[in-house]
């Protein structure tokens, strides 16, 4: 979401090189993520449990089949090789059925029982409780528990694995001839050492896989939450399951809408209309983020963003004015390009108002961060009373930005529900503060940073919860 930073500093060469190196690492991470998604499923389309099943079934297939060469070191490996190969192919079948068949829940019990049969037979063929196969009972139960669709399934799995372990102990005591001992002491040491090390590595890898998968899912959920709520608000919501609305003594509200939207939209297909809106609003989103504004919402063709929330600052009116200028130029650039291509386009109208407001989250479902108050209502009226292709300011916003921007007074304009209001058109940054009227120069930045310091030094800039 919103990050307050110096919006004017150019990156030095060393930092640009660092960013380039970071870009290469980002490409590598993206490649790895895409490869993993191809193997176990895309997190955006495949459920967490199914991705875990795909991961574990593929891992079991690889370990069972991949472990065959080590079995060949034993004197009589035939039955163990057949067991590993057969169950490895079964696990591979489970993987393909879930990954490409679309369902994993019906495969849970066949999967768990295959593991259980594999380990039980392996222990019978491989020295019972004294053999290396016994080490796999614990990671196998971890797998069965992690993948269980319900708590009852996990409990039954635990009981079955416990019963299998007890059965081996009973067989060893009552019918020892059924347990095949090691052919030699060397085989015993080789099997125990190899299986113990591999079981430890397998368990560690399994826990790492589960932890990384769960963390990735948590980060994905957090990212989705941060896509609709500011970070401070999202953190409060996670801590307290509710958000206390906050009063701000001063914030700047930016409204925009498109002139002739209804007429132009009649010339476009629904998909073309959405594409054009998305193109413009993506530009607005990037500008809002760069200028420290909090995007609140879009309503049809209207765009609402606010400066000075959720963290108060002394520069919100300047930030709003800079954002409005950049939005105006971005929209004009898009409009000219579309008209040159013979496509319908629309013009934008922007309005800014500054004053007190309340911001917060209401309701318990489909959370949305919103703002309320007369300042917001007046900002809407300022925008609707504006001039196409221009930025309309209220007197309150003009008072805060006039030292930075050239503004043209419009006099008192009659507005719906608000009577006559003084309004101004924001034309450009003052000539002494910019080379082209849009881009701030060093003198602008010096004034801006002086205001920024007030945000740090003035205790009134803190959040004030509403009673």
C-alpha positions as CSV (number, residue, x, y, z in Angstrom):
1,X,0.0,0.0,0.0
2,X,1.1,3.5,0.8
3,X,4.8,4.2,1.7
4,X,6.0,7.6,2.7
5,X,9.4,8.2,1.0
6,X,11.3,11.0,-0.8
7,X,9.4,11.2,-4.1
8,X,12.0,13.3,-5.8
9,X,15.4,11.6,-5.2
10,X,17.2,10.1,-8.2
11,X,18.9,6.8,-7.6
12,X,22.7,6.9,-7.6
13,X,24.6,4.6,-9.8
14,X,25.5,2.1,-7.0
15,X,21.9,1.9,-6.0
16,X,20.8,1.4,-9.6
17,X,23.3,-1.4,-10.0
18,X,22.0,-2.9,-6.7
19,X,18.5,-2.7,-8.1
20,X,19.7,-4.4,-11.4
21,X,21.2,-7.2,-9.3
22,X,18.0,-7.4,-7.4
23,X,16.1,-7.6,-10.7
24,X,18.1,-10.6,-11.8
25,X,17.4,-12.3,-8.5
26,X,13.7,-11.5,-8.9
27,X,13.8,-13.1,-12.3
28,X,15.4,-16.2,-10.8
29,X,12.8,-16.3,-8.0
30,X,10.0,-15.9,-10.6
31,X,11.4,-18.8,-12.7
32,X,11.6,-21.0,-9.6
33,X,8.0,-20.1,-8.6
34,X,6.7,-20.8,-12.1
35,X,8.5,-24.2,-12.1
36,X,7.1,-25.1,-8.7
37,X,3.6,-24.0,-9.9
38,X,3.9,-26.2,-13.0
39,X,4.8,-29.2,-10.7
40,X,2.3,-28.9,-7.9
41,X,-0.3,-26.3,-9.2
42,X,-0.7,-22.5,-9.3
43,X,-1.6,-21.1,-5.9
44,X,-4.2,-18.8,-7.5
45,X,-6.1,-21.8,-8.9
46,X,-5.3,-24.9,-6.8
47,X,-6.2,-25.2,-3.1
48,X,-3.4,-25.4,-0.4
49,X,-4.4,-29.0,0.6
50,X,-4.3,-30.2,-3.0
51,X,-0.9,-28.6,-3.6
52,X,0.4,-30.3,-0.4
53,X,-0.9,-33.6,-1.6
54,X,0.7,-33.1,-5.0
55,X,4.0,-32.2,-3.3
56,X,4.1,-35.2,-0.9
57,X,2.9,-37.8,-3.4
58,X,5.5,-36.7,-5.9
59,X,8.2,-36.6,-3.2
60,X,7.2,-40.1,-2.1
61,X,7.4,-41.4,-5.7
62,X,10.9,-39.8,-6.1
63,X,12.2,-41.2,-2.8
64,X,10.8,-44.7,-3.3
65,X,12.1,-45.1,-6.9
66,X,15.2,-43.0,-6.2
67,X,16.1,-45.2,-3.2
68,X,16.4,-48.4,-5.3
69,X,20.1,-48.0,-6.1
70,X,20.9,-48.0,-2.3
71,X,19.0,-51.2,-1.9
72,X,21.2,-52.9,-4.5
73,X,24.0,-52.8,-2.0
74,X,22.2,-55.4,0.1
75,X,22.8,-59.1,-0.5
76,X,19.1,-60.0,-1.3
77,X,17.5,-56.8,-2.5
78,X,15.0,-58.4,-4.9
79,X,11.8,-58.1,-2.9
80,X,12.6,-54.6,-1.5
81,X,13.4,-53.3,-5.0
82,X,10.1,-54.6,-6.2
83,X,8.3,-53.1,-3.2
84,X,9.9,-49.7,-3.7
85,X,9.3,-49.7,-7.5
86,X,5.7,-50.8,-7.2
87,X,4.7,-48.3,-4.5
88,X,6.8,-45.6,-6.2
89,X,4.7,-46.0,-9.4
90,X,1.5,-46.0,-7.3
91,X,2.5,-42.7,-5.7
92,X,3.3,-41.3,-9.1
93,X,-0.2,-42.3,-10.2
94,X,-1.7,-40.5,-7.2
95,X,0.3,-37.4,-8.2
96,X,-0.9,-37.4,-11.8
97,X,-4.5,-38.1,-10.7
98,X,-4.5,-35.1,-8.3
99,X,-2.4,-32.7,-10.3
100,X,-4.2,-33.2,-13.6
101,X,-7.4,-34.9,-12.6
102,X,-8.5,-32.0,-10.3
103,X,-9.4,-34.0,-7.2
104,X,-7.3,-35.2,-4.3
105,X,-9.8,-35.9,-1.4
106,X,-10.9,-39.4,-2.8
107,X,-7.2,-40.3,-3.0
108,X,-6.4,-39.6,0.7
109,X,-7.2,-43.0,2.1
110,X,-5.7,-45.0,-0.8
111,X,-2.6,-42.8,-0.4
112,X,-2.3,-43.3,3.4
113,X,-3.0,-47.1,3.2
114,X,-0.3,-47.4,0.5
115,X,2.2,-45.8,2.8
116,X,1.1,-48.0,5.7
117,X,1.4,-51.2,3.6
118,X,4.7,-50.1,2.2
119,X,6.2,-49.5,5.6
120,X,4.7,-52.6,7.2
121,X,6.0,-55.0,4.4
122,X,9.3,-53.2,4.4
123,X,9.7,-53.9,8.1
124,X,8.8,-57.5,7.7
125,X,11.4,-57.9,4.9
126,X,14.0,-55.8,6.7
127,X,14.6,-56.9,10.3
128,X,11.3,-55.6,11.9
129,X,11.7,-53.0,14.6
130,X,15.5,-53.4,14.4
131,X,15.6,-52.3,10.7
132,X,15.9,-48.9,9.1
133,X,12.3,-48.8,7.8
134,X,11.0,-48.1,11.3
135,X,12.4,-44.6,11.1
136,X,9.8,-43.7,8.5
137,X,6.8,-44.2,10.6
138,X,7.0,-40.8,12.2
139,X,7.3,-38.7,8.9
140,X,4.6,-40.9,7.4
141,X,2.3,-40.0,10.2
142,X,3.2,-36.3,9.8
143,X,2.2,-36.6,6.1
144,X,-1.1,-38.3,6.9
145,X,-1.9,-35.7,9.6
146,X,-1.0,-32.8,7.4
147,X,-3.1,-34.0,4.5
148,X,-6.1,-35.2,6.5
149,X,-9.3,-33.6,5.1
150,X,-10.9,-33.7,8.6
151,X,-9.7,-34.1,12.2
152,X,-11.3,-37.5,12.4
153,X,-9.3,-38.7,9.4
154,X,-6.1,-37.6,11.2
155,X,-7.1,-39.4,14.4
156,X,-7.9,-42.7,12.5
157,X,-4.5,-42.4,10.6
158,X,-2.7,-42.1,13.9
159,X,-4.5,-45.1,15.3
160,X,-3.7,-47.2,12.2
161,X,0.0,-46.3,12.3
162,X,0.1,-47.1,16.0
163,X,-1.6,-50.4,15.3
164,X,0.9,-51.2,12.6
165,X,3.9,-50.5,14.9
166,X,2.3,-52.7,17.7
167,X,1.6,-55.5,15.1
168,X,5.3,-55.6,14.2
169,X,6.3,-55.8,17.8
170,X,3.8,-58.6,18.4
171,X,4.9,-60.6,15.3
172,X,8.5,-60.3,16.5
173,X,7.6,-61.8,19.8
174,X,5.1,-64.4,18.8
175,X,6.2,-65.4,15.2
176,X,9.9,-64.2,14.9
177,X,10.3,-66.5,11.8
178,X,8.1,-64.1,9.8
179,X,10.7,-61.3,10.2
180,X,13.5,-61.5,7.8
181,X,16.8,-60.7,9.5
182,X,19.8,-58.9,8.0
183,X,22.1,-61.1,5.9
184,X,25.1,-59.7,7.7
185,X,26.2,-57.2,10.2
186,X,27.5,-55.0,7.4
187,X,24.0,-55.0,5.9
188,X,22.5,-54.0,9.2
189,X,24.9,-51.1,9.7
190,X,24.5,-49.9,6.1
191,X,20.7,-50.1,6.2
192,X,20.4,-48.4,9.6
193,X,22.8,-45.6,8.8
194,X,21.4,-45.0,5.4
195,X,17.8,-45.1,6.4
196,X,18.3,-43.0,9.6
197,X,20.1,-40.2,7.7
198,X,17.6,-40.4,4.8
199,X,14.6,-40.3,7.3
200,X,16.1,-37.3,9.0
201,X,16.6,-35.5,5.7
202,X,13.2,-36.5,4.5
203,X,11.5,-35.3,7.7
204,X,13.4,-32.0,7.6
205,X,12.5,-31.5,3.9
206,X,8.9,-32.4,4.7
207,X,8.6,-29.9,7.5
208,X,10.4,-27.3,5.4
209,X,7.9,-27.9,2.6
210,X,4.9,-27.6,4.9
211,X,6.3,-24.5,6.6
212,X,7.1,-22.8,3.2
213,X,3.8,-23.7,1.8
214,X,1.9,-22.4,4.8
215,X,4.0,-19.2,4.9
216,X,3.4,-18.6,1.2
217,X,-0.3,-19.0,1.8
218,X,-0.1,-16.6,4.7
219,X,1.8,-14.0,2.7
220,X,-0.7,-14.4,-0.1
221,X,-3.5,-13.8,2.3
222,X,-1.7,-10.8,3.7
223,X,-1.0,-9.4,0.2
224,X,-4.7,-9.7,-0.6
225,X,-5.6,-7.9,2.6
226,X,-3.1,-5.1,1.9
227,X,-4.6,-4.7,-1.5
228,X,-7.8,-3.5,0.1
229,X,-6.6,-2.0,3.4
230,X,-3.7,0.2,4.4
231,X,-1.0,-1.7,6.3
232,X,-1.6,0.1,9.6
233,X,-5.4,-0.7,9.3
234,X,-4.7,-4.3,8.2
235,X,-2.4,-4.9,11.2
236,X,-5.0,-3.5,13.6
237,X,-7.7,-5.6,12.1
238,X,-5.5,-8.8,12.5
239,X,-4.7,-7.9,16.1
240,X,-8.1,-6.8,17.3
241,X,-10.6,-8.3,14.8
242,X,-11.9,-4.7,14.4
243,X,-10.7,-1.2,13.5
244,X,-11.4,1.9,15.6
245,X,-12.3,4.7,13.2
246,X,-9.8,7.6,13.3
247,X,-10.4,11.3,13.2
248,X,-8.0,13.5,11.1
249,X,-7.9,17.2,11.7
250,X,-6.7,17.8,8.2
251,X,-6.6,15.6,5.1
252,X,-6.9,16.2,1.4
253,X,-9.6,14.4,-0.7
254,X,-9.1,13.9,-4.4
255,X,-12.0,13.1,-6.7
256,X,-11.9,12.5,-10.4
257,X,-14.4,11.5,-13.1
258,X,-14.5,11.4,-16.8
259,X,-16.4,13.9,-18.9
260,X,-18.8,12.4,-21.4
261,X,-18.3,8.9,-20.0
262,X,-21.8,7.8,-20.7
263,X,-21.7,8.9,-24.3
264,X,-18.3,7.4,-25.0
265,X,-19.1,4.1,-23.2
266,X,-22.0,3.7,-25.7
267,X,-19.5,3.4,-28.5
268,X,-17.4,0.7,-26.7
269,X,-18.0,-2.9,-26.0
270,X,-18.1,-3.8,-22.3
271,X,-14.6,-5.4,-22.5
272,X,-13.2,-2.3,-24.3
273,X,-14.8,-0.1,-21.7
274,X,-13.2,-2.0,-18.8
275,X,-9.9,-2.1,-20.6
276,X,-9.8,1.7,-21.1
277,X,-10.9,2.3,-17.5
278,X,-8.3,-0.2,-16.2
279,X,-5.6,1.5,-18.3
280,X,-6.3,4.9,-16.8
281,X,-6.9,3.7,-13.2
282,X,-3.6,1.7,-13.2
283,X,-1.9,5.0,-14.0
284,X,-3.8,6.7,-11.2
285,X,-2.9,3.9,-8.8
286,X,0.8,4.3,-9.5
287,X,0.6,8.1,-9.2
288,X,-1.3,7.8,-5.9
289,X,1.2,5.4,-4.4
290,X,4.2,7.5,-5.6
291,X,2.7,10.7,-4.1
292,X,1.7,9.1,-0.8
293,X,-2.1,9.1,-1.3
294,X,-4.3,6.3,-0.1
295,X,-6.6,5.0,-2.8
296,X,-10.0,4.5,-1.3
297,X,-12.2,3.2,-4.2
298,X,-13.5,3.6,-7.7
299,X,-17.2,4.0,-8.3
300,X,-17.9,3.6,-12.0
301,X,-15.8,6.2,-13.7
302,X,-15.1,8.1,-10.4
303,X,-11.8,7.7,-8.6
304,X,-11.3,8.6,-4.9
305,X,-8.0,9.0,-3.1
306,X,-7.0,10.8,0.1
307,X,-3.7,12.3,1.3
308,X,-2.8,12.5,5.0
309,X,-4.2,9.1,5.9
310,X,-3.8,6.6,7.5
311,X,-0.7,8.4,8.8
312,X,-1.1,12.1,9.2
313,X,1.3,14.4,7.6
314,X,1.7,18.1,6.8
315,X,2.2,17.7,3.0
316,X,-1.1,16.0,2.1
317,X,-2.4,19.0,0.1
318,X,0.9,19.3,-1.9
319,X,0.8,15.6,-2.5
320,X,-2.8,15.8,-3.7
321,X,-2.0,18.7,-6.0
322,X,1.1,16.9,-7.5
323,X,-0.9,13.8,-8.0
324,X,-3.8,15.7,-9.7
325,X,-1.3,17.3,-12.1
326,X,0.2,14.0,-13.0
327,X,-3.2,12.3,-13.4
328,X,-4.3,15.1,-15.7
329,X,-1.2,14.7,-17.9
330,X,-1.5,10.9,-17.9
331,X,-5.1,11.1,-19.0
332,X,-4.3,13.7,-21.6
333,X,-1.6,11.4,-23.0
334,X,-3.9,8.5,-23.2
335,X,-6.7,10.6,-24.8
336,X,-4.4,12.0,-27.5
337,X,-3.1,8.5,-28.3
338,X,-6.6,7.1,-28.7
339,X,-7.8,10.0,-30.8
340,X,-4.8,9.6,-33.1
341,X,-5.7,5.9,-33.5
342,X,-9.3,6.9,-34.3
343,X,-10.7,5.5,-31.1
344,X,-13.2,7.1,-28.7
345,X,-11.7,8.8,-25.6
346,X,-12.8,11.0,-22.8
347,X,-11.5,13.9,-20.8
348,X,-11.0,14.0,-17.0
349,X,-12.2,16.4,-14.4
350,X,-10.5,16.6,-11.0
351,X,-11.3,18.2,-7.7
352,X,-9.5,18.7,-4.4
353,X,-10.7,19.7,-1.0
354,X,-8.9,19.8,2.4
355,X,-10.4,19.5,5.9
356,X,-11.2,17.2,8.8
357,X,-12.6,13.7,8.1
358,X,-13.1,10.3,9.7
359,X,-11.5,7.2,8.2
360,X,-12.0,3.5,9.1
361,X,-13.5,0.1,8.4
362,X,-17.2,-0.6,9.1
363,X,-19.0,-3.9,9.0
364,X,-17.8,-7.5,9.5
365,X,-17.7,-8.8,5.9
366,X,-16.0,-7.6,2.7
367,X,-13.9,-5.1,4.6
368,X,-13.3,-1.7,2.9
369,X,-11.4,1.3,4.1
370,X,-13.5,4.4,3.7
371,X,-13.8,8.0,4.6
372,X,-16.7,10.1,5.8
373,X,-17.4,13.7,6.6
374,X,-18.4,17.1,5.1
375,X,-14.9,17.4,3.7
376,X,-15.5,14.3,1.5
377,X,-18.9,15.6,0.4
378,X,-17.6,19.0,-0.4
379,X,-14.7,17.4,-2.4
380,X,-17.3,15.6,-4.6
381,X,-19.1,18.9,-5.2
382,X,-15.8,20.7,-6.0
383,X,-15.0,18.0,-8.6
384,X,-18.5,18.0,-10.2
385,X,-18.4,21.8,-10.4
386,X,-15.0,21.7,-12.2
387,X,-13.9,22.3,-15.8
388,X,-13.1,19.4,-18.2
389,X,-9.4,19.0,-18.5
390,X,-8.8,21.1,-15.3
391,X,-8.1,20.7,-11.6
392,X,-10.6,22.4,-9.4
393,X,-9.6,23.5,-5.9
394,X,-11.6,24.5,-2.8
395,X,-10.5,27.6,-0.9
396,X,-9.2,25.3,1.9
397,X,-6.9,23.4,-0.5
398,X,-5.8,26.6,-2.2
399,X,-4.7,28.1,1.1
400,X,-2.3,25.2,1.6
401,X,-0.9,24.9,-1.9
402,X,-0.7,28.5,-3.2
403,X,3.0,28.8,-2.2
404,X,3.8,25.9,-4.5
405,X,1.4,26.2,-7.4
406,X,0.0,28.8,-9.7
407,X,-3.8,28.9,-9.3
408,X,-6.5,30.9,-11.1
409,X,-9.5,32.1,-9.1
410,X,-12.9,31.3,-10.4
411,X,-14.9,33.3,-7.9
412,X,-17.9,31.9,-6.1
413,X,-19.6,29.0,-7.8
414,X,-23.0,27.6,-6.9
415,X,-22.9,23.9,-6.0
416,X,-25.7,21.4,-5.3
417,X,-26.4,21.2,-1.5
418,X,-23.4,23.4,-0.6
419,X,-24.4,26.8,-1.8
420,X,-21.8,29.2,-3.2
421,X,-18.2,28.1,-2.8
422,X,-14.9,29.9,-3.6
423,X,-13.0,27.8,-6.2
424,X,-9.7,28.0,-7.9
425,X,-8.1,26.2,-10.9
426,X,-4.7,24.6,-10.3
427,X,-2.7,25.4,-13.4
428,X,0.9,24.3,-12.7
429,X,3.8,24.4,-10.3
430,X,5.1,27.9,-9.8
431,X,7.8,28.8,-12.5
432,X,10.5,29.3,-9.9
433,X,9.8,25.8,-8.4
434,X,9.7,23.9,-11.7
435,X,11.3,23.8,-15.1
436,X,8.1,22.7,-17.0
437,X,5.3,23.3,-14.6
438,X,4.8,19.7,-13.7
439,X,8.2,18.4,-12.4
440,X,9.4,19.9,-9.1
441,X,12.9,21.3,-8.9
442,X,15.4,21.5,-6.0
443,X,13.7,24.7,-4.6
444,X,10.3,22.9,-4.6
445,X,11.9,20.0,-2.8
446,X,13.5,22.2,-0.1
447,X,10.1,23.7,0.7
448,X,8.4,20.3,0.6
449,X,11.0,18.7,3.0
450,X,10.6,21.6,5.4
451,X,6.9,20.8,5.5
452,X,7.7,17.1,5.9
453,X,9.7,17.8,9.0
454,X,6.6,19.2,10.6
455,X,5.0,15.7,10.3
456,X,7.8,14.4,12.5
457,X,8.1,17.2,14.9
458,X,4.4,18.1,15.4
459,X,2.6,15.7,17.8
460,X,-0.7,16.8,16.3
461,X,0.2,14.7,13.3
462,X,-0.6,11.4,15.2
463,X,-3.7,9.3,14.6
464,X,-6.6,10.3,16.8
465,X,-9.2,7.5,17.5
466,X,-12.8,8.5,17.5
467,X,-14.8,8.0,20.6
